[in-house]
């Protein structure tokens, strides 16, 4: 089995014609890719479709991966562009950082079913629900930083922005998340403290 | 409010471990001595821990199988650098350099060096009064102006690429 091999070894095998070695990479990164896609699509079905598309694109372009960055950084760049393309195709608005509409939408969603879903008061569910209420840009950067094991410099490469801009965006995303949690999950926060 | 934002950003940098050693010392002192900073630090630390505790979502069980079935029909595309022939790139570069040199030769040939009232050849540049040289013939041609504009744009584009590469290298080294 190829599970003990590192990313570069698996890529090398795939490039030499061992197509099955690619399954090792898919297994390793499917949750990361799927979570990122879900942040954009907010729908598991669409997220699965986008994630599959990402891995197919990555496979086709694998010869272009030069190892200058981590494979995950390269892969998340594909996730980012694929998600943006997907949203454009669906004619959904790609929300900018200061788009207040996003918050209005999030608030309206929250006032309905979200409150019931968080009945379980679990720590994880609360954070996940709060992240879901953020706009996709904020949710993406938080996921990349905390779950995707990407540094600010790597996030800058993925999002095609300056490292300093990535830092500012991360600060803003965390501030907005904190605001969301304080506004919508105040009781749960109290229980946790 | 602004002060509040600044202190929060400084605390986040400290929590993320990207503060400078001096800043780190300052923050540690502030957190120990200032109640407001201490409370904010613990508040942010809670958010940090909550974010770290989140779990990744998993796709369906069949996901890997679906991807493998999809790629079974495909071939890996050749690397971009392999099918872009370097000779073509060098050829394009050589073409533009030739055009620029040709343009300069043509342009300088159009200048009326004798307009300064002296019939000396322009080879001895120390004797040329540039303020009296007639450049009008060089810049009154629309085609020449358009070509110059194109070259300026290309030059700026290349400069941008060059600086971007330098910045990237610098960031990688840092």
Interface residues (C-beta under 8 A of the other chain):
Chain A: X14 X15 X19 X20 X22 X23 X26 X27 X30 X31 X32 X34 X35 X38 X44 X47 X48 X51 X52 X55 X56 X59 X60 X61 X62 X63 X64 X123 X124 X126 X127 X128 X131 X142 X146 X147 X152 X153 X163 X167 X170 X171 X174 X175 X177 X178 X181 X192 X193
Chain B: X8 X9 X12 X18 X43 X44 X46 X47 X50 X51 X52 X53 X54 X55 X56 X57 X58 X59 X60 X63 X64 X66 X67 X68 X70 X71 X72 X74 X75 X76 X77 X78 X79 X80 X81 X82 X171
